[in-house]
Amino acid sequence: MRLIKYTHACVRLEADGQSLVIDPGMWTEAEALDGVDHVLITHEHPDHLNVERLSAAVATNPALRIHAHADVAGQLKELGPALVPVATGDEFDAGGFPVRVVGGDHAEIYQGLPGIPNLGYVIDVGTADGGLYHPGDAFFVPDLPVATLLVPTSAPWLKVSESLDFVRAVKPRRAYSIHDALVSERGAPIVDRWFEQKSETEYARIAPGRSVTLD
């Protein structure tokens, strides 16, 4: 299983000739969607959802399927049958990737805002000790074993201590930084040092466009 990290919160999984992309947003490199079979969207914010780019991808590949909450589906009506509404608790197969939908709400930023749905996805990547978990913009802890956690490390809705507590609660074998476009080049090593010292797991930041192999 190959995991490719793109800018901010977008990742791509590749295995056995199939591909799955999570959260291609406004900062995501165009090549992330090349030849993709399925896309998972956690929520409606533009740093996770690029409607124009998804429309172009569907026009190129009508077989592409985009899985998203019903509230997000309202923004993507023009995609027709390419759009597949999903909800918390759903389990489905995305081109050979077994997926379970967890969570439900976006983390609060201030005074109850943004108050929108947020879905997390746990994907079976064939490892013996659990799947890969992309939480979107939330710290929901699933009742499933997680081998690989994609941990948000910078956002208006979090602080480092909360991210560290989240990693410790999930107890993954390893964690990779996502939601990190707001971290400066100078600041990234400081953030990473905290996760390396206090997350109680193997932690790394993957540069955009680079990949790791999950086993």
N, C-alpha and C positions, 0 to 999 in steps of 0.2 A: 504494500500500500504506500503510495507516494502522496505526501502532503506538501502542497505549494502555498506559500504565504504571499498574498498581495497587499497593497497598501491599505492600512487601517484594519478593518474587520473582515476582510474577504479572504477566504481560503478555497483551495480546490483539492479534491481527492481524486486519485486515479488508481484503478486496479482492474486487471483483466480486460483491458480495452474499454472500460466504462469510466465516465467522469461525472463528478458532482461538485457544484459550486455553491458556497454559502455566502450570502450578503454582498453581492457586487454593487457597490455604492458609487458615489460621485467621484471618489478618488481612485477607484479600482482601475488597473491597467486593462486596456481593451482586450488583450490576448487571454485574459482570464476566462472569457466565454467562448473561445475558439473550440468548436466541435463538442461543446458540452451537451450532456444528455438531460440532466436535471439540475434545477436551481432551487435552493431553500432560502426563504426570506424570513428573518426574525421579526422585523417590524418596519414601519413606514418611513422612518427618518432617512433623508437623502444620503447620509453617509453609509447606509446599509442597502439602499434601494435606488437604482438608477433606471427609471421607467423608460427613458428614451433608448438606452442601450439594450434593455431587455426586449423592447419592441423590435429593434433591429435584429437581435439574435433569433427571435421567433420567425421573422420574415425570411431569414437565411435558412433556418432549420425548423420547419413546421412540427417536427416530432418532439421538439424541446418541451419539457413540462416544468412549470414554475409552481412551487408549493408555498402557500402563504396563508396567513390568517384571513378570515372573511372580510375584516375591515380593510386590509391591504388590497384584497381582491377588487374592492370597489374602485381603486385607482388604476386597475389593470384590465378593465372590462374589454378593451379593444383587443386583448390577446386571445379572446375566445376560448377554444378547447385547450389551449396551452396552459391555462390557469387552473390550478387544482387547490381549492380551499381546504385547509387543515385546521385542527383544533387540538388543544391540550388532551393528551391521552391517546391520540391517534397513533397507529402503527402502520407503516406502509413500506413497500419496496420501491426504491428510487433507482431503477436500472441496475439491480444487483446489490445495492446498498440498503440493508434493513435500517429503517429510521423510526425512532420513537419521539413524539412531540411532548415536551415538558414545559413547566412554568406557566406563564399566562400574562404577567403584568410587567411593564417597563419600570425600572427603578425610579423612585422619586428624585427629582432634581430640586424642586423648591415649591412649598405650599401645594402639594398634591400634583404638581405638573411633572411630566406631560400627561399623565393619566391615559395612556394608550396601551393596547395589547402588545405583548412581546413574547414570542415563542422561542424556547430553546430546543435544540435538536441533539439527541444522542444517537450516534451512528455506529452500527456494528462494523468494525474494521477488521474483524477476523482474529483479534488478539485474545489470548486465553483469560486475561485479567480485566476485560471490560472494553467499552467502546470509546469513541471520540465525542467530546461534548463541546458544542458551541452554544453559549448561553445568551447571545445577543446582548442587550443592555439590561442585564439583571444578574443577581447573585443567587438564583434559585438552585438549591441543592437537590439533585434528582435521587430517587430511591433505586438507582441502578449503579453497578460498578463502572467506574470511569478509569480507563488506562491513560488517556490523553485528554487533558483539559486545555482549552483555549481560553486564557484568562485575560479579561480586559484590564489594562494597566494605566489608562488615563482617560478621563471623561468628566464633564460637569457633574455627573451623578455619583462619583466615587472618590475615595481617598485610598492611599496605598494600604493602610491598615485594614480596610474593608476587603480589598482584593486579597490580601494575605489570609485573612480569616476565611474567605471563600475557598481558597485553595486548600487550606487545612481541613475544612469541613468536607470537601469533595474527596480528598485523599487520593489523588491520581498518582500514577507511577511517574508521570512527567507533565509539565505544563509549558505551553508556549504563549508568548505575549501576543495579544491582538488588541484592537481598539486603541492603537498607539500613535496615530498620526499627530496627536497634539503634543507628544513628547519631543522636545528639541534634541538635536544631535548631542549637545553638551549635557542635557539632562538625562538622557537614556541610560548611561552607565550608572547614575545614582539610583534610578528606579530599579534597574536590574540587580544592583548590589543587594537591595533589600529583599528581593525575591530569592536570590541565590542563598542568602543567609537565613531567611525566616520562613520560607514557604513550606519547608519540610518535604520537599520533593525535588526531582531534577528539573531545572528551569532553564529556558533559553529564549532568546529573541531571534527570530528568523528574518533576515533582510528581505524586502519585497522582491519577488521573482525567484528567490531561492527555495529549495525544497529539502525535506527530510524523509527518510523511509521509516514507516511505522512497522514494528514487528512484535 
